[in-house]
Amino acid sequence: MREKSPGLKILWLWTIGTAGVLIASVVTTRMRDMEKQHPQQQLSFEWSSQTHHREHQCKLLTSPCNVVWSQGKDGFWRNVFLAYKTLGVVFGGLVTSPLYVYPSMHLTSPSEDDYLGIYSIMFWTLTLIGVVKYCCIALKADDQGEGGTFALYSLLCRHANISILSSKRTDTDSGVQNSNQYGSIKKKSRLVTFFEQSLVARRVLLFVAMLGMCMLIGDGILTPAVSVLSAMDGLRGPFPSASKSLVVALSAIVLIALFLVQKFGTSKVSFLFSPIMGAWTLTTPIVGIYSILRHYPSIFKALSPHYILHFFLRNGKEGWALLGGTVLCITGSEALFADLGHFNRRSIQLAFLFTIYPSLILTYAGQTAYLIKHPNDHDDGFFKFIPHTVYWPMFIVATLAATVASQSLISATFSIIKQSVVLDYFPRVKVVHTSHYKEGEVYSPEVNYILMVICVSSVLVFGDGKDLGNAFGVVVSLVMLITTILLTLVMLMIWRTHVVLVALYFFTFFVIEGVYVSAVFTKIPEGGWLPFAISLILAFIMFGWFYGRQRKLQYEMTYKITLQNLEFLLANPGIQRVPGLCLFYSNIQDGLTPVLGHYIKNMKSLHKVTVFTTLRYLLVAKVPQNERIVIKKLGLKGVYGCVIQYGYADLFSHETDGFVNQVINSLRAHIQKCPDSPSIILSVEEELLELEHAKVAGVVHVKGKTRFHIGKDIGWFDKIMLAFYEVLHGNCRSALPALGIPLAERMEVGMLYEA
């Protein structure tokens, strides 16, 4: 009876806690319905704002949506509700880390003091990195509400002229003074001057920021593998005869099923994410408390840092190598910062400080207490410390929690890629929105199947939690170190924090994370090479694509066609105005693309009605019909400007010429509303008649297909990067098929840009 009584108490506590969390899910569903009814914010439109375009490109890529309630003046209960929602979105990877931390360590005959030292390391890692660095410092370094490594780079770009092409831009904003985030004007620091004058430093800074973001994608690849494999490994407890290969096979099946259902979206089941993670977050510390009371009540004496010192003095190099496993206790902490744009600072702080942090501290304490009494069970350090009475309920919750954590990272990867494509940081891939209510719920077939192949291959090839833990630890430690470096630059260049405080921050966290990085780098031959290689490849792709697009934009802005140039070209008697309606696509809004001049000079013609069209993506679900198409007369006969604004749930249909009809109807309405134009002799009736004749004659969509001409006199860096960009550009999706334009109506005009 003594054996059953504690177990029954734990079962009752577990049942009550889970029931409470499930009741809260009902509230979640009701509040979710309220969110759908909340009106979308409207965005203003400005015709020729190139500055807006550049600032838009500096926005953080990792934030797929802006929650309506994240505006800073929320009530306490709204913050509590948002904190509850973060459990299923932000903290999935972090709170499920007890599944694989101890199994990832290569322990040999550990003693009681060894376990106390390991727990002390994990406690102070969670406290210093999780609470102090991320929760108290990093969350304040947001870029207009967004977080993550690229948000820090964006923040630096907005306060200093440190773009990789900044030395070649017009220096309208390059005075000797700059403003900080509080609005005051201060003289540039020497560090800002150094970055503005050093092109190499600016390129390295951009690459480091991109590498940090790509590390999150590497995290998204490995989290499903290590989480699901660790959860499924729980089957070997009640079924000792189950082989490792069976667990690996079942894990691969679960992962394949998880990736195959991505195309259906998560809207119908996402309301369950927070209840599942809430149940996990609540029940694991309850089991931990039970384990502490039963096995080692004095476990919290390990909070004294002297246990860490004794651990390293006693174990030496072996103790240092074990840091590659202990670092996994903080895995997922970067999401705490990167997902800031989904919620707000206060809600994330509430969730972490009052649920996630105490849950992890108590869970790891319970695991360690059990392992002190059963020192050889560390290979299955989680499920072995679960009481038999609640084993199967905990196994179910663990499997569901691992799946939710995997789904969160997969969805975040889709969102990162999608935002990268939208903001021209990544080659175009197909992106499908699976929800009309949430901009962040997207799906990319190419990315999904690549992730599935890599993730399943990782499970099949490594097949062991320790090897996957080695791979996982590399990205975790590197992304933390990158964030520390960028935060230090923000403190010095923007916040103007006292140098002593900056030095204290940098020395503390650079040493801690640097030691972790040095430990996990020894694991690269044992599996750590995989995420590191993936992150480097992705960062190189992003850097090459972005550099090429920026060089192309620079060329277009330098050699753009102004309205005066266009009027001069059309005044040439050799230029004919041919019948038809032409939609000429241009990437720039302040002027016309150089492809236009190339087209007119070689074709010796221009359609009688030509509409220079720019597509603008807005972070709203649907742009109202009366705001979707903005028309402007350009002062020449039959020449108009058009900006098409669209949201993530807007669809363009060419099956019934709906898209073209919308443009023509907007043209017709604009002509009738704005009849007066000093340079056009036609009356309103004649102008409308010209439009109708052009429509009858036929519609053509013209887009430039430009390439760089890489001469022998350019530098080696440009040769490599622009050649690489051309390879990417030649193999990515075209922008026009994304609009569904029929092939018969599409024309691409080739032009060489001189590098």
C-alpha positions, 0 to 999 in steps of 0.5 A: 500500500505504501507503494501505491499511495504516492502514485495515486496522489500523483495520478490525482494531481495529474488528472486535476491539472490536465482537466484544468488545462483542457477547460482553459482550451474552451476559453481559448476557442472562444477568444480565438473566435473573437480574434477573427472578428477583430478588424484588420489594421489598414495600411496607408499607401504612398506612391513613390516611397523608395524609403518605405521600400528599404525600411520594409526590406529591413523588417524582421523575417521571422515574424509571420504576423502581428497579433492585434493585442500586441500593441503594448497597452494590454490589460493584465488578463489579455496578457495572461491569455496571450501568455497561455497561447505562447505555450503552444507556439513559442516554448514547445522546443524549450519545455520538451527538452527534458525528453532528451537532455540526459539521454544525450550525455555520454556519462560513464559511472556518474556519481552523486556529486556528478549529478549535483554538478550537472543540475547546478550547471543546468539551473544557472544556464536557465537562469542566466541565459533564459531569465537574464539574457533573453527575458530581461535584456533581449526582449527589450531590443525589438525592432518595431515589435519584432524579435530575433537575430535579424531584428537586431540587424534591422535595428542596427540598419535603421540607426546607422548606415551599415547596409552592405551597399550603404557606401554606394547609396545616396547619402541623404541620411548619412550626416554626422548625427543619428537618432537613437530609439528614444528620439534624441540626437547624438553624435555617431560613435566610433563603432558606427563610423567603423562599420560605415567605412568598412565594407568588409565589416558590413558584409560580415555583419549581414552574413552573421545575422543571416547565419543566426536566422538560418540556425533557427531553420536548422533548429526546425529540422532537428527539433522534430527528429530529436523530440519525436524519437525521444518521445517514442523511446518511451515504448521501450520502458513497458516493452523491453523487447522493443528494439531500437530499430523499431523505435526508429521506424515508428519515429520515421512513420510519425514524422512522415505523417506529420509532414504529409499533413502540412498541406492541410494547415493547422487551423483546425487543430491549433487551438489544441496546441496550448492545452497540450503544452499546458498539460505537459508544462503542469504535469512534468513538475508535479512528477518532478516534485514527487521524485524529489520527495521520494528520492532526494529531498535535498536536491536544491543544495545543488543551486550553490555554484560551488558544485559547478566548480567541483564538477569541473575540477573532478572531471576535467576534460570529460566534464567540459565535453558533457557541456555538449549535452547540458546546453540542450536544456536551453534549446528553444530559448531563441524562439522566446526572442524570435517569436516576439512579433507574434505576441508581446514582451509582457506575455512572453515574460509572464509565460516564461517566468511563471510557468516555463522556468519553474516547470523546467527547474522542478522537472530537471530537479526531479530527474536528477533526484531519481538519477542520484538513486539510480545512476545508470538510468541516464540513457532513459533519464525521462521515462525511467523517473515517471511513476508506474501509475501515470506512465501511460498518461505521461507517455501520451502527453509526451508524444503529443507535446513532442508533436506540437513542438515539432509542428511549431518549429515546422510552421516557423520554418515555413514562415521564415522562408515565406517572409524571406521570399516576400522581402527578397532575401530568398529565391522564390518558392511556392507559398500557399496560405492555409488560413484566411485568418492567420497570415503566419499559417503558410505551407511551401511544398518544396520546403516541406518535402526537403525538410521531411527528407532531411528530418527522416534521414537524420532519424534513420542515419543517426538512430540514436538520441545521443548523436542527434543531441550532438547535432542539436547542440551545435545550432543551439549554442551558435545562435545564442552566441550570435545573439550575444554579439548583436545585442552587444552592438545594439547596446554600444551603437543604439542604446549607448549603454555605459561601456562598463555595463556592456563589458560586464554583459559581453564578458559574462555571456560570451564566456558562458556561450563560448565555452558551450560552443567550444564543447559542442564543436568537438561533436561536429564529427559525431553529427554536429556537422549536419545542422552546421552545414545546412545553416551555412548553405542557407545563409550563403544562399540568402546572402548571395540572393540578397546581394544580387537583388540589391545590386540589381536595385542599385543599377535600376535606381541609377539608370531608371527611366524618368517621365522626361526620358520617356516623353523624349523617347516617345517623341521620336518619329520612329517609335510607333504606338501599336494597338493593345493594352500592355501591363509593364511590370516594374520593381521600382516605384520611384521612376520606371525600370531601365528595361523600358528604355531597352524595350522601346529602343529595340522594338521601336514601339509601345502599346497605345495603352501602357500601364506600368504595374508594381506589385506590393505585398501588405501584411493583412489578410485581404486588401479592400476592393477599393484599395487594391488597385491604385491608378495614377496618370503619368502625364503622357498619352495612354501611359498610366501607373498602377500599384496592385496591393494584395494581402496574404489571402488574396487570390488572382484569377486569370481564368475569367480575365478577372485580374485584367478587368479589375485593372481596366475598371480601375483605369476607367474610374480614374479617367472619369474622376480625374479628367484634367491633365495639361499634357493630354489633349484627349477628352474623357470620352476619347480616352475611354474609347482608346482604352476599350479599343486597346482591350479589344486589340489584346492584352500583354504582360511584359516583364524584364528578365535581366542578367548581370554581365560580369566583366573582367574588370570587377572584383573577385567578390562581385564575380563570385556573388553575382555568378552565384546569384545568376545560378539562383535566379535561373532556377527559381520560380518566375514572379509572373506564373505566381499571378497565373498569367497565361503563357500566350499573354506573357512576354519577357524582355531580356537585358544585361545589367553591367555589374 
